[in-house]
Structure formats: C-alpha cells, structure tokens
Amino acid sequence: MSDYTITLPKLGESIMSATIVQWFKKPGDSVALDEPLLEVATDKVNSEIPSPVKGILKEVLAKVDQELDVGAPLAIIATGEVQATHDTSVCSSKHKPLMDDTSMNEYYSPAVLRLAREKGISVDDLEKMEGSGAGGRITKQDIEKHSIHPKIPQFSGEVEEIKLSGMRKGIADAMTKSYSQIPHATLVSEVDVTNLLAHIAQEKDAFLKQHGVKLTITGFIAQAIAKAAQEFPMFNASLYGDTIITKKFVNVGIAVSLEKGLMVPVIKDCHQKSIIAISKDVAELAAKARSNSLKPDDVQDGTITMTNFGMGGTLIGIPIIRHPESAIVGIGAIERKVVALDDETTAVRKHVHISVTFDHRLVDGMDGCRFLSTIKKHLEDV
C-alpha cells in the first residue's frame, strides 16, 4: 500500500482558493477512481472534487468551512499500488493534532507568537482558534483573520448565530474587496423601451419556434452593453497597480439570484454575437444556474457585468462592481408612464431606469454619461 496526497486543483484561471463545503467520504471509506470526494465553493461557483485514484480514505486534512489555496493538501488516500504521479511536495510533514504535548514555543512559530502579541491575542485565544496550517497549526493568516473579526456581543434577548460560510462567505469577501479597493461612482438614465418590447412581442413566437429559446429583453440589453463597452474600452478594463489592462473582447456576466446566493455566468465574446446566439447563451446559462450545474469555465473571465434588480420590482439600484472589473450595469423594473412627446401630445410609454456604476479611477463622469447614452440609444433605436 502507498499513500497518495490529494491537493486542491486549480478550478479556473482567476481562482486561487476555495472553501470546503462538505465531505462525501469519511476516513476508512473506500473511494473509487473519479468518485466525488468533496465539494468546494469559491465566490463564483460550487464544484465537486473527484478522487484521482482508487483506494481507502486514510486521512482528511481540510475541515468544512476551511479556506485553502490551490495546491493545499486535502486528504490522504491509501492506494493498492505506487502512483507514478504521487506528489508529496506540499504535504511532507507528519500531521499533528491541534494541541499536543509540545510546548507552546515549539508548537507556535515565533512569527505567529509575535503577530499575536501585536494584535493583542492571548495564548488562551490561540488555543481556541482553528488553524488552517498542516495538522491544524495556527498561521499568520489565521491571526490576521481572527483580528479583523470582532467578538460577538452578549444580547439580552434570544438570537440565532448563523455562520458565514460557503458561497455566501465568498460573496461577502468579494464585495468587501471590491468596495474597499475601487472608488465607485454611479449614474442613472431613463430609457424608453416601448418599441423594443413591442418588437419582442411581435417576434417571440416565431423566434421560439425557429430557435428553441425565448426572445427576451435581457439579450438585447447584454448586446447593447457589449457594443457600448467596445466604444468605451475603459468600461471593459481592469486596473492592476498603475497598469490599465483594456480587453479587446467583451464577456458580459449576467447576475442570477439563487436561493443559496448570487451566481454570475458569463456570455463569452458577446460583442461578436447575434441576438440569436446571445439568447441561446442566456437560456443555457440560466438553466445551468437553476440546476446547480454551472462549471468553473461558465463563470470565468467576465469583463463587465449586468444585474437585473427590476425582477424584484425595484426601480433604481446602485450595484457594486465585481473586482477586478471596472463597471457594472443595473436594470430596474419596467414601468408605464405618461410622457410628453415632441409634438406636444402625451402618450403612455414603457420606461426602465438603467444605472452604471464605474471605477472612478479609470472613468470620468462625462464618459460615464456617454457610455450610458450609448446603451440607451441602442435600446431605443430597435
């Protein structure tokens, strides 16, 4: 028998860490080749990790709700034969329990003890912490995380404690990072979609029959955003230090609200696609999101995002940018309004408020107005 150490695989180009959601196996269970071993979550999607070998699960090295970097050890499987690809480089030491007979100075590294003292964390607090290092050891990252989370106060009435974990924790971390690092600015415009909705109503039956998917306003808005992003590349850019990266492709992410959180599947190369192709992508990605079958590639490489809070009846919203993108477009609810026309008459029209939140380091207010006006023009000129 030989031991095989399973590590956290790379789940996508921009995903460098994941959180353990659940284990499907426990130590002592037999594991088949490619059998799902555990489920992990990122801020983008949940994924099952299959076993690359057949054998017996000997040891679980990562706990539920523990966040790990790509390449971190997950488990040890006892196999029936030596594996040629066995990699023990990331887990070569013996795994110890959280606390043993080792003295404090031997168990905690000098760097950890020094940082704990700087943060005002006592030895008693250290003993209560769950370490993310090998064998449950406390790391500097554990100290940093512990120091930024305030202690829960005592309440006089009955309360319920709900642990922030899994996808919700990923979303919380991503939103905090975005809002703390990107200076947000938002503009709102009112768009007349009367003609667009009439066009959709006229074509929807034939479109469904011919192409097998529904013709919706979502596809037209995604297409308008892609065209505007091509015209104004700073809305399709990212800032890394003092370097601006502008993408020559436009991948539009569409926020989908699910019971467990928010998913953002991505329409790749939206700027090159017809309304037929975009509509098919929207239908396919929405179905995958609802059935929890999105793959990491489905939620990767977005360059600009749209979110439709109008589905809940909200007229105007100010969305948060998805780091490292530079803009997000929000769609409000469609409402009927009596408006004055150019010939001094009045009419009932269908309007929607569209907002754009952008990175004010890259985009000035006037360019924000032009970008929003371009989206408005594409939707009103259908």
Contacts in CASP RR format, 6 or more apart in sequence:
PFRMAT RR
TARGET T0000
AUTHOR 0000-0000-0000
METHOD contacts of the structure
MODEL  1
MSDYTITLPKLGESIMSATIVQWFKKPGDSVALDEPLLEVATDKVNSEIP
SPVKGILKEVLAKVDQELDVGAPLAIIATGEVQATHDTSVCSSKHKPLMD
DTSMNEYYSPAVLRLAREKGISVDDLEKMEGSGAGGRITKQDIEKHSIHP
KIPQFSGEVEEIKLSGMRKGIADAMTKSYSQIPHATLVSEVDVTNLLAHI
AQEKDAFLKQHGVKLTITGFIAQAIAKAAQEFPMFNASLYGDTIITKKFV
NVGIAVSLEKGLMVPVIKDCHQKSIIAISKDVAELAAKARSNSLKPDDVQ
DGTITMTNFGMGGTLIGIPIIRHPESAIVGIGAIERKVVALDDETTAVRK
HVHISVTFDHRLVDGMDGCRFLSTIKKHLEDV
1 78 0 8 1.000
1 79 0 8 1.000
1 80 0 8 1.000
2 78 0 8 1.000
2 79 0 8 1.000
2 80 0 8 1.000
2 81 0 8 1.000
2 82 0 8 1.000
2 83 0 8 1.000
2 86 0 8 1.000
3 58 0 8 1.000
3 76 0 8 1.000
3 77 0 8 1.000
3 78 0 8 1.000
3 79 0 8 1.000
3 86 0 8 1.000
3 88 0 8 1.000
4 52 0 8 1.000
4 53 0 8 1.000
4 76 0 8 1.000
4 77 0 8 1.000
4 78 0 8 1.000
4 79 0 8 1.000
4 83 0 8 1.000
4 86 0 8 1.000
5 73 0 8 1.000
5 75 0 8 1.000
5 76 0 8 1.000
5 86 0 8 1.000
5 87 0 8 1.000
5 88 0 8 1.000
5 90 0 8 1.000
5 91 0 8 1.000
6 37 0 8 1.000
6 49 0 8 1.000
6 51 0 8 1.000
6 52 0 8 1.000
6 53 0 8 1.000
6 73 0 8 1.000
6 74 0 8 1.000
6 75 0 8 1.000
6 76 0 8 1.000
6 77 0 8 1.000
7 71 0 8 1.000
7 72 0 8 1.000
7 73 0 8 1.000
7 74 0 8 1.000
7 87 0 8 1.000
7 90 0 8 1.000
7 91 0 8 1.000
8 18 0 8 1.000
8 40 0 8 1.000
8 49 0 8 1.000
8 62 0 8 1.000
8 68 0 8 1.000
8 69 0 8 1.000
8 70 0 8 1.000
8 71 0 8 1.000
8 72 0 8 1.000
8 74 0 8 1.000
9 49 0 8 1.000
9 70 0 8 1.000
9 71 0 8 1.000
10 70 0 8 1.000
10 71 0 8 1.000
11 18 0 8 1.000
11 40 0 8 1.000
11 42 0 8 1.000
11 45 0 8 1.000
11 47 0 8 1.000
11 70 0 8 1.000
11 296 0 8 1.000
12 296 0 8 1.000
12 297 0 8 1.000
12 300 0 8 1.000
13 300 0 8 1.000
13 301 0 8 1.000
14 300 0 8 1.000
14 301 0 8 1.000
15 42 0 8 1.000
15 44 0 8 1.000
15 70 0 8 1.000
15 296 0 8 1.000
15 300 0 8 1.000
16 69 0 8 1.000
16 70 0 8 1.000
17 42 0 8 1.000
17 67 0 8 1.000
17 68 0 8 1.000
17 69 0 8 1.000
17 70 0 8 1.000
18 40 0 8 1.000
18 41 0 8 1.000
18 42 0 8 1.000
18 47 0 8 1.000
18 67 0 8 1.000
18 68 0 8 1.000
18 70 0 8 1.000
19 40 0 8 1.000
19 41 0 8 1.000
19 42 0 8 1.000
19 65 0 8 1.000
19 66 0 8 1.000
19 67 0 8 1.000
19 68 0 8 1.000
19 165 0 8 1.000
19 166 0 8 1.000
19 169 0 8 1.000
19 170 0 8 1.000
20 38 0 8 1.000
20 39 0 8 1.000
20 40 0 8 1.000
20 62 0 8 1.000
20 63 0 8 1.000
20 64 0 8 1.000
20 65 0 8 1.000
20 66 0 8 1.000
20 68 0 8 1.000
20 74 0 8 1.000
21 38 0 8 1.000
21 39 0 8 1.000
21 40 0 8 1.000
21 41 0 8 1.000
21 46 0 8 1.000
21 64 0 8 1.000
21 165 0 8 1.000
21 166 0 8 1.000
22 38 0 8 1.000
22 39 0 8 1.000
22 64 0 8 1.000
23 37 0 8 1.000
23 38 0 8 1.000
23 60 0 8 1.000
23 64 0 8 1.000
24 36 0 8 1.000
24 37 0 8 1.000
24 38 0 8 1.000
24 39 0 8 1.000
24 48 0 8 1.000
25 31 0 8 1.000
25 37 0 8 1.000
25 38 0 8 1.000
25 57 0 8 1.000
26 57 0 8 1.000
26 60 0 8 1.000
27 57 0 8 1.000
27 58 0 8 1.000
27 59 0 8 1.000
27 60 0 8 1.000
28 56 0 8 1.000
28 57 0 8 1.000
28 58 0 8 1.000
29 56 0 8 1.000
29 57 0 8 1.000
30 55 0 8 1.000
30 56 0 8 1.000
30 57 0 8 1.000
31 37 0 8 1.000
31 51 0 8 1.000
31 53 0 8 1.000
31 54 0 8 1.000
31 55 0 8 1.000
31 56 0 8 1.000
31 57 0 8 1.000
31 77 0 8 1.000
32 51 0 8 1.000
32 54 0 8 1.000
33 51 0 8 1.000
33 52 0 8 1.000
33 53 0 8 1.000
33 54 0 8 1.000
34 50 0 8 1.000
34 51 0 8 1.000
34 52 0 8 1.000
35 50 0 8 1.000
35 51 0 8 1.000
36 48 0 8 1.000
36 49 0 8 1.000
36 50 0 8 1.000
36 51 0 8 1.000
37 48 0 8 1.000
37 49 0 8 1.000
37 50 0 8 1.000
37 51 0 8 1.000
37 57 0 8 1.000
37 74 0 8 1.000
37 75 0 8 1.000
38 48 0 8 1.000
38 49 0 8 1.000
38 62 0 8 1.000
38 74 0 8 1.000
38 75 0 8 1.000
39 46 0 8 1.000
39 47 0 8 1.000
39 48 0 8 1.000
39 49 0 8 1.000
40 46 0 8 1.000
40 47 0 8 1.000
40 49 0 8 1.000
41 47 0 8 1.000
41 166 0 8 1.000
41 167 0 8 1.000
41 169 0 8 1.000
41 170 0 8 1.000
42 170 0 8 1.000
42 296 0 8 1.000
43 167 0 8 1.000
43 170 0 8 1.000
43 171 0 8 1.000
43 173 0 8 1.000
43 174 0 8 1.000
44 263 0 8 1.000
44 264 0 8 1.000
44 296 0 8 1.000
44 299 0 8 1.000
44 300 0 8 1.000
45 263 0 8 1.000
45 294 0 8 1.000
45 295 0 8 1.000
45 296 0 8 1.000
45 298 0 8 1.000
45 299 0 8 1.000
46 166 0 8 1.000
46 167 0 8 1.000
46 292 0 8 1.000
47 295 0 8 1.000
47 296 0 8 1.000
49 74 0 8 1.000
51 77 0 8 1.000
53 77 0 8 1.000
53 79 0 8 1.000
53 83 0 8 1.000
54 79 0 8 1.000
54 80 0 8 1.000
55 77 0 8 1.000
55 78 0 8 1.000
55 79 0 8 1.000
55 80 0 8 1.000
56 77 0 8 1.000
56 78 0 8 1.000
57 75 0 8 1.000
57 76 0 8 1.000
57 77 0 8 1.000
58 75 0 8 1.000
58 76 0 8 1.000
58 77 0 8 1.000
58 78 0 8 1.000
59 75 0 8 1.000
59 76 0 8 1.000
59 95 0 8 1.000
60 74 0 8 1.000
60 75 0 8 1.000
61 73 0 8 1.000
61 74 0 8 1.000
61 75 0 8 1.000
61 76 0 8 1.000
61 91 0 8 1.000
61 95 0 8 1.000
61 134 0 8 1.000
61 135 0 8 1.000
62 68 0 8 1.000
62 72 0 8 1.000
62 73 0 8 1.000
62 74 0 8 1.000
62 75 0 8 1.000
63 130 0 8 1.000
64 165 0 8 1.000
65 163 0 8 1.000
65 165 0 8 1.000
65 166 0 8 1.000
65 169 0 8 1.000
66 130 0 8 1.000
66 132 0 8 1.000
67 132 0 8 1.000
67 169 0 8 1.000
68 74 0 8 1.000
68 132 0 8 1.000
71 90 0 8 1.000
72 90 0 8 1.000
73 90 0 8 1.000
73 91 0 8 1.000
73 134 0 8 1.000
76 91 0 8 1.000
91 134 0 8 1.000
93 134 0 8 1.000
95 134 0 8 1.000
95 135 0 8 1.000
95 136 0 8 1.000
96 102 0 8 1.000
96 135 0 8 1.000
96 136 0 8 1.000
96 137 0 8 1.000
97 135 0 8 1.000
97 136 0 8 1.000
98 130 0 8 1.000
98 131 0 8 1.000
98 135 0 8 1.000
98 136 0 8 1.000
99 107 0 8 1.000
99 127 0 8 1.000
100 107 0 8 1.000
104 113 0 8 1.000
104 123 0 8 1.000
105 113 0 8 1.000
107 137 0 8 1.000
108 116 0 8 1.000
108 126 0 8 1.000
108 138 0 8 1.000
109 137 0 8 1.000
111 140 0 8 1.000
112 126 0 8 1.000
112 138 0 8 1.000
112 139 0 8 1.000
112 140 0 8 1.000
112 143 0 8 1.000
115 140 0 8 1.000
115 143 0 8 1.000
115 144 0 8 1.000
116 122 0 8 1.000
116 123 0 8 1.000
116 125 0 8 1.000
116 126 0 8 1.000
116 143 0 8 1.000
119 143 0 8 1.000
119 146 0 8 1.000
119 147 0 8 1.000
120 147 0 8 1.000
121 143 0 8 1.000
121 146 0 8 1.000
121 147 0 8 1.000
125 146 0 8 1.000
126 138 0 8 1.000
129 138 0 8 1.000
129 142 0 8 1.000
129 146 0 8 1.000
130 136 0 8 1.000
130 142 0 8 1.000
131 137 0 8 1.000
131 138 0 8 1.000
131 139 0 8 1.000
131 142 0 8 1.000
132 139 0 8 1.000
132 141 0 8 1.000
132 142 0 8 1.000
133 139 0 8 1.000
133 142 0 8 1.000
152 161 0 8 1.000
164 172 0 8 1.000
167 260 0 8 1.000
167 261 0 8 1.000
168 260 0 8 1.000
168 261 0 8 1.000
171 261 0 8 1.000
171 262 0 8 1.000
174 322 0 8 1.000
174 323 0 8 1.000
175 320 0 8 1.000
177 323 0 8 1.000
178 320 0 8 1.000
178 321 0 8 1.000
178 322 0 8 1.000
178 323 0 8 1.000
179 320 0 8 1.000
181 323 0 8 1.000
182 321 0 8 1.000
182 323 0 8 1.000
182 326 0 8 1.000
182 359 0 8 1.000
182 361 0 8 1.000
183 359 0 8 1.000
183 360 0 8 1.000
183 361 0 8 1.000
184 318 0 8 1.000
184 320 0 8 1.000
184 321 0 8 1.000
184 357 0 8 1.000
184 358 0 8 1.000
184 359 0 8 1.000
184 360 0 8 1.000
185 357 0 8 1.000
185 358 0 8 1.000
185 360 0 8 1.000
185 363 0 8 1.000
185 365 0 8 1.000
186 318 0 8 1.000
186 355 0 8 1.000
186 356 0 8 1.000
186 357 0 8 1.000
186 358 0 8 1.000
187 355 0 8 1.000
187 356 0 8 1.000
187 358 0 8 1.000
187 365 0 8 1.000
187 368 0 8 1.000
187 369 0 8 1.000
187 372 0 8 1.000
188 316 0 8 1.000
188 317 0 8 1.000
188 353 0 8 1.000
188 354 0 8 1.000
188 355 0 8 1.000
188 372 0 8 1.000
189 353 0 8 1.000
189 354 0 8 1.000
189 355 0 8 1.000
189 372 0 8 1.000
189 373 0 8 1.000
189 375 0 8 1.000
189 376 0 8 1.000
190 351 0 8 1.000
190 352 0 8 1.000
190 353 0 8 1.000
190 354 0 8 1.000
191 351 0 8 1.000
191 352 0 8 1.000
191 353 0 8 1.000
191 354 0 8 1.000
191 375 0 8 1.000
191 376 0 8 1.000
191 379 0 8 1.000
191 380 0 8 1.000
192 339 0 8 1.000
192 349 0 8 1.000
192 350 0 8 1.000
192 351 0 8 1.000
192 380 0 8 1.000
193 217 0 8 1.000
193 334 0 8 1.000
193 350 0 8 1.000
193 351 0 8 1.000
193 352 0 8 1.000
193 379 0 8 1.000
193 380 0 8 1.000
194 349 0 8 1.000
194 350 0 8 1.000
195 380 0 8 1.000
195 382 0 8 1.000
196 217 0 8 1.000
196 220 0 8 1.000
196 379 0 8 1.000
196 380 0 8 1.000
196 382 0 8 1.000
197 217 0 8 1.000
197 334 0 8 1.000
197 350 0 8 1.000
199 382 0 8 1.000
200 215 0 8 1.000
200 216 0 8 1.000
200 217 0 8 1.000
200 220 0 8 1.000
203 215 0 8 1.000
204 214 0 8 1.000
204 215 0 8 1.000
207 213 0 8 1.000
207 214 0 8 1.000
207 215 0 8 1.000
207 279 0 8 1.000
208 214 0 8 1.000
208 215 0 8 1.000
211 276 0 8 1.000
211 279 0 8 1.000
211 280 0 8 1.000
213 279 0 8 1.000
213 280 0 8 1.000
213 282 0 8 1.000
213 283 0 8 1.000
214 279 0 8 1.000
214 283 0 8 1.000
215 275 0 8 1.000
215 279 0 8 1.000
216 279 0 8 1.000
216 282 0 8 1.000
217 334 0 8 1.000
218 254 0 8 1.000
218 282 0 8 1.000
218 308 0 8 1.000
219 275 0 8 1.000
219 278 0 8 1.000
219 279 0 8 1.000
219 282 0 8 1.000
220 275 0 8 1.000
220 378 0 8 1.000
220 379 0 8 1.000
220 382 0 8 1.000
221 306 0 8 1.000
221 329 0 8 1.000
221 331 0 8 1.000
221 354 0 8 1.000
221 375 0 8 1.000
221 379 0 8 1.000
222 252 0 8 1.000
222 254 0 8 1.000
222 267 0 8 1.000
222 270 0 8 1.000
222 278 0 8 1.000
222 282 0 8 1.000
222 306 0 8 1.000
223 270 0 8 1.000
223 273 0 8 1.000
223 275 0 8 1.000
223 278 0 8 1.000
223 378 0 8 1.000
224 374 0 8 1.000
224 375 0 8 1.000
224 378 0 8 1.000
224 379 0 8 1.000
225 250 0 8 1.000
225 252 0 8 1.000
225 270 0 8 1.000
225 304 0 8 1.000
225 306 0 8 1.000
225 329 0 8 1.000
225 375 0 8 1.000
226 250 0 8 1.000
226 252 0 8 1.000
226 270 0 8 1.000
226 271 0 8 1.000
226 273 0 8 1.000
227 271 0 8 1.000
227 374 0 8 1.000
227 378 0 8 1.000
228 235 0 8 1.000
228 371 0 8 1.000
228 374 0 8 1.000
228 375 0 8 1.000
228 378 0 8 1.000
229 235 0 8 1.000
229 236 0 8 1.000
229 250 0 8 1.000
229 271 0 8 1.000
229 303 0 8 1.000
229 304 0 8 1.000
229 327 0 8 1.000
230 236 0 8 1.000
230 250 0 8 1.000
230 271 0 8 1.000
231 371 0 8 1.000
231 374 0 8 1.000
232 367 0 8 1.000
232 368 0 8 1.000
232 370 0 8 1.000
232 371 0 8 1.000
232 374 0 8 1.000
233 246 0 8 1.000
233 247 0 8 1.000
234 244 0 8 1.000
234 246 0 8 1.000
234 326 0 8 1.000
234 362 0 8 1.000
234 363 0 8 1.000
234 367 0 8 1.000
235 304 0 8 1.000
235 326 0 8 1.000
235 327 0 8 1.000
235 356 0 8 1.000
235 358 0 8 1.000
235 363 0 8 1.000
235 368 0 8 1.000
235 371 0 8 1.000
236 246 0 8 1.000
236 247 0 8 1.000
236 250 0 8 1.000
236 303 0 8 1.000
236 304 0 8 1.000
236 326 0 8 1.000
236 327 0 8 1.000
237 244 0 8 1.000
237 245 0 8 1.000
237 246 0 8 1.000
237 247 0 8 1.000
237 326 0 8 1.000
237 362 0 8 1.000
238 244 0 8 1.000
238 245 0 8 1.000
238 247 0 8 1.000
238 324 0 8 1.000
238 325 0 8 1.000
238 326 0 8 1.000
239 245 0 8 1.000
239 324 0 8 1.000
239 326 0 8 1.000
239 359 0 8 1.000
239 361 0 8 1.000
239 362 0 8 1.000
240 324 0 8 1.000
244 362 0 8 1.000
247 303 0 8 1.000
249 268 0 8 1.000
249 269 0 8 1.000
249 271 0 8 1.000
249 303 0 8 1.000
250 269 0 8 1.000
250 270 0 8 1.000
250 271 0 8 1.000
250 303 0 8 1.000
250 304 0 8 1.000
251 266 0 8 1.000
251 267 0 8 1.000
251 268 0 8 1.000
251 269 0 8 1.000
251 270 0 8 1.000
251 301 0 8 1.000
251 302 0 8 1.000
251 303 0 8 1.000
251 304 0 8 1.000
252 266 0 8 1.000
252 267 0 8 1.000
252 270 0 8 1.000
252 302 0 8 1.000
252 303 0 8 1.000
252 304 0 8 1.000
252 305 0 8 1.000
252 306 0 8 1.000
253 264 0 8 1.000
253 265 0 8 1.000
253 266 0 8 1.000
253 267 0 8 1.000
253 302 0 8 1.000
253 304 0 8 1.000
253 305 0 8 1.000
253 306 0 8 1.000
254 264 0 8 1.000
254 265 0 8 1.000
254 266 0 8 1.000
254 267 0 8 1.000
254 282 0 8 1.000
254 285 0 8 1.000
254 286 0 8 1.000
254 305 0 8 1.000
254 306 0 8 1.000
254 307 0 8 1.000
254 308 0 8 1.000
255 262 0 8 1.000
255 263 0 8 1.000
255 264 0 8 1.000
255 305 0 8 1.000
255 306 0 8 1.000
255 307 0 8 1.000
255 308 0 8 1.000
256 262 0 8 1.000
256 263 0 8 1.000
256 264 0 8 1.000
256 265 0 8 1.000
256 285 0 8 1.000
256 286 0 8 1.000
256 289 0 8 1.000
256 290 0 8 1.000
257 311 0 8 1.000
258 289 0 8 1.000
258 290 0 8 1.000
258 292 0 8 1.000
263 289 0 8 1.000
263 294 0 8 1.000
263 299 0 8 1.000
264 299 0 8 1.000
264 302 0 8 1.000
264 305 0 8 1.000
264 322 0 8 1.000
265 285 0 8 1.000
265 286 0 8 1.000
265 288 0 8 1.000
265 289 0 8 1.000
265 294 0 8 1.000
265 298 0 8 1.000
265 299 0 8 1.000
266 285 0 8 1.000
266 298 0 8 1.000
266 299 0 8 1.000
266 300 0 8 1.000
266 301 0 8 1.000
266 302 0 8 1.000
267 273 0 8 1.000
267 278 0 8 1.000
267 281 0 8 1.000
267 282 0 8 1.000
267 285 0 8 1.000
268 281 0 8 1.000
268 301 0 8 1.000
270 278 0 8 1.000
270 281 0 8 1.000
273 281 0 8 1.000
285 294 0 8 1.000
285 298 0 8 1.000
288 294 0 8 1.000
288 295 0 8 1.000
288 298 0 8 1.000
302 322 0 8 1.000
302 325 0 8 1.000
303 325 0 8 1.000
304 325 0 8 1.000
304 326 0 8 1.000
304 327 0 8 1.000
304 328 0 8 1.000
304 329 0 8 1.000
305 319 0 8 1.000
305 321 0 8 1.000
305 322 0 8 1.000
305 325 0 8 1.000
305 327 0 8 1.000
305 328 0 8 1.000
305 329 0 8 1.000
306 328 0 8 1.000
306 329 0 8 1.000
306 330 0 8 1.000
306 331 0 8 1.000
307 319 0 8 1.000
307 328 0 8 1.000
307 329 0 8 1.000
307 330 0 8 1.000
307 331 0 8 1.000
308 330 0 8 1.000
308 331 0 8 1.000
308 332 0 8 1.000
309 317 0 8 1.000
309 319 0 8 1.000
309 330 0 8 1.000
309 331 0 8 1.000
309 332 0 8 1.000
310 331 0 8 1.000
310 332 0 8 1.000
310 333 0 8 1.000
310 334 0 8 1.000
311 333 0 8 1.000
312 333 0 8 1.000
313 332 0 8 1.000
313 333 0 8 1.000
314 332 0 8 1.000
314 333 0 8 1.000
315 332 0 8 1.000
315 333 0 8 1.000
315 335 0 8 1.000
315 353 0 8 1.000
316 332 0 8 1.000
316 353 0 8 1.000
316 355 0 8 1.000
317 330 0 8 1.000
317 332 0 8 1.000
317 353 0 8 1.000
317 355 0 8 1.000
318 355 0 8 1.000
318 357 0 8 1.000
319 328 0 8 1.000
319 329 0 8 1.000
319 330 0 8 1.000
319 355 0 8 1.000
319 357 0 8 1.000
320 328 0 8 1.000
320 357 0 8 1.000
321 327 0 8 1.000
321 328 0 8 1.000
321 357 0 8 1.000
321 358 0 8 1.000
321 359 0 8 1.000
322 328 0 8 1.000
326 358 0 8 1.000
326 359 0 8 1.000
326 362 0 8 1.000
326 363 0 8 1.000
327 356 0 8 1.000
327 357 0 8 1.000
327 358 0 8 1.000
327 359 0 8 1.000
327 363 0 8 1.000
327 371 0 8 1.000
328 356 0 8 1.000
328 357 0 8 1.000
329 354 0 8 1.000
329 355 0 8 1.000
329 356 0 8 1.000
329 375 0 8 1.000
330 354 0 8 1.000
330 355 0 8 1.000
330 356 0 8 1.000
330 357 0 8 1.000
331 352 0 8 1.000
331 354 0 8 1.000
332 352 0 8 1.000
332 353 0 8 1.000
332 354 0 8 1.000
332 355 0 8 1.000
333 352 0 8 1.000
334 350 0 8 1.000
334 351 0 8 1.000
334 352 0 8 1.000
335 350 0 8 1.000
335 351 0 8 1.000
335 352 0 8 1.000
336 348 0 8 1.000
336 349 0 8 1.000
336 350 0 8 1.000
336 351 0 8 1.000
337 348 0 8 1.000
337 349 0 8 1.000
337 350 0 8 1.000
337 351 0 8 1.000
338 346 0 8 1.000
338 347 0 8 1.000
338 348 0 8 1.000
338 349 0 8 1.000
339 346 0 8 1.000
339 347 0 8 1.000
339 348 0 8 1.000
339 349 0 8 1.000
339 351 0 8 1.000
340 346 0 8 1.000
341 347 0 8 1.000
354 372 0 8 1.000
354 375 0 8 1.000
354 376 0 8 1.000
356 368 0 8 1.000
356 371 0 8 1.000
356 372 0 8 1.000
356 375 0 8 1.000
358 368 0 8 1.000
358 371 0 8 1.000
363 371 0 8 1.000
END
